[in-house]
C-alpha cells in the first residue's frame, strides 16, 4: 500500500520533516516515490512552516494512496490557510 507520511530530517532538537509518498512496507527513512512537501514545526521569523504541493497530493490520493493522520491534518490546515478548495 502506498502512504503519504512524514519522514524526519534535521538535527537533534531541531526537527524538520519531509512529506513523502512511499510504500508503507518501507522503513521511515527509506526510498520514496515522491517528495510532496515540507513541514518545519519550529519555524522562526520568515521561515516557511508548511509547504505542500496539493495537486500532487490529490493525484496520489486519487491513485489510492492513504495519508497518515498527521499528514491529513496538515493538508486540511494548509487548505484553510491558503484557500485552496478540496478536490473530491
N, C-alpha and C positions, 0 to 999 in steps of 0.2 A: 504494500500500500504506500502511496506517496503522501507525504505530510509536509505542511508548511509550519516551520518551527524556528525557534531562536537558537543560535549557536553562539556560545560565549567567546569573546575575544577580549583583548585588553589585559592590563596588568593586575597585580594584587591590589585590592581595594579600589580599583578603577574599572568597573565592569563596562563592557561595550558589547553589543550584540549585533550579529548579522541575522536578518530574517531570510531564511533559505528554504528552498524546496528540495526535499531529499527523500530517499527511500526510508521508510520507518524502521527497517531492519538494520540500517547502518548506524554506527555509533555517532554520538553528537558532533564530534569534530571531523567526521569523515568526509568523503566526497559528496558534493552537492550537485543537483541538476541545474539550479538557477539561484542567483542572488537577487532577491526582490525588495530589499530594503535594509535600513539600519535603525537601531534603537540605542540611544545613549541616555540611560536613566539619571545620570548625574551631570547633565549638560549645564554649563555655566555661561552667563553672558549671551553672546550671539551664536553660540554653538547650536547645531541642529540636534533637537532631542529625538525627533522621529521623522524618518523619510521613507515612504513606501511607494512602490510602483503598483498602484491599484489595478491598472489594466492587466499587468502580468499576473497579479494575484487572482483576479477574476477569471482569467484564462485558465489558470491551473485548477481553480475550483470547478470550473465547467468540465474539465477533463476528468474530474473525480478525486482530486486531492482533498485532504482534510486538514483544516487549520487547527493548531493546538488551541487550548482555551485562552492562553495569554495572547497569542497572535490574533485570534478572533476579536478579543477586546481591544487590542491596539488598532486593528483595521477599523473597527467601529468608531473609536475615538478619533482617528485620522480623518474619517469621512465627515464627522461632525465638525471638526475644526476647519477643514478645507472646503466644505460644502459640496463634496463630490457625492453624487447620487449613487445609491447601491444598484448594482446590475444584477437582476434576478433576485 
